[in-house]
Amino acid sequence: MLFRRNDFKHGRPPRPPRMLGLAHGETAMRARWLTNGLFAFGASVALSCAYAKEAPVPVRDELVRITQVLMDALPSGDKAAWEKWAADDAVTIDEFGWVAGKAETIASLRPFPAGISGSIEMRDPHAWLYGDTALLSVEEYERESYFGQSFVVRYRSLLTFVKQSGQWRLVGAQDVTIPTEPPPLDVPGLVPGDYAGTYRYAPDRAWTVSVDHGVLSYTTRAGGPVKTLQPVAKDVFMGTDDERNLFVFQRDSHGKIETLIERRKFNDLRLDREH
C-alpha cells in the first residue's frame, strides 16, 4: 500500500491495511493476515484430505467483493467494514513484513488527510476452495494522488477466508509488490566510462561493467546476460531486473572508482575493482 505505518510520524494517519506505494515513506498500513489464515488453511486440508478445487465464480466474486469493501474503507477510515469482515483472530502481514492483529489494524484506520487520496482496484482474481476455507489470489492495483503527484503501485495478494456463521471472514493475507519500471532520471555530469571495468568478490567470481552508446550495463559471468543499470545519482544506479537492487560505486581519495557495492535486500555485496 502506498500509505504506510510511519505516516503518523509525519503527521499522517497510520496506514490502514492497504495502500502502500508512497516512495516517501507514506505507507498506510497495508497489513495483511497470513499466519492464522495459513493455520486455518492447513487444518482444512489435513481434515478433508482433499485437493483444492477452483472456487465457483459466485464464491470468487464474493471474496473479491469483500476484499474490495475492505480496501474502499481505507481512505475514509471506515472501521465498521473491518469489524464486520475480518475475523477476530485475523493476522495481517504487509509487503514490508509488518505483522498486525485485527485490533491493531482497526486502531490504525482514520480518514486520509487533505491532499492525499487513493483507490485500489481488484484485478486478475483466482480462488480455490478447501472445504470451508478459501484462498483468493488477486492483483491489487493502487492509484494515489499525493499533493498533486500521482503514483501507481501493483501488489499480488494472497488472502485466506473461512466461513463463520454462513459468512466468509478474512483471517489471513500477505502482499508482495509487483516490480514495475521506474521513471528515468536525468543525472547531469554523469561519465559512464568512469565505471567500466572488472569487479571481483571471490577468486572465481567477477562482474564486468561496460558502456555501450552511453548506457551502463554489467554481466555476472562470461557470456551471461547483459543487465542495464539505470542512473539514480552520481555513482548510484538501480538494477533493471525484478529485484531492483542499488549499485553504489565508491571512489578512493583521488576520485577513482575502486569498489562496487550491490545493496541487495538490505545487505551489501562488496566487489573490488581490478586495476
Buried (B, 14 or more C-beta within 10 A) or exposed (E): BBBBBBBBEEEBBBBBBBBBBBEEEBBBBBBBBBBBBBBBBEBBBEEEEEEBEEBEEEBBBBBBEBBBBBBBBBBEBBBEBBEBBBBEBBBBBBBBEBBBBBEBBBBBBBEBEEEBEBBBEBEEBEBBBBBBBBBBEBBBBBBBBBEEEEBEBBBBBBBBBBBEEEEBBBBBBBBEBBEEEEEEEEBEEBEBEBBBBBBBEEEEEBBBBBBEEEEBBBBEEEEEEEBBBBBBEEBBBBBBEEEBBBBBBEEEEEEEBBBBBBBBEEEEBEBBBEE
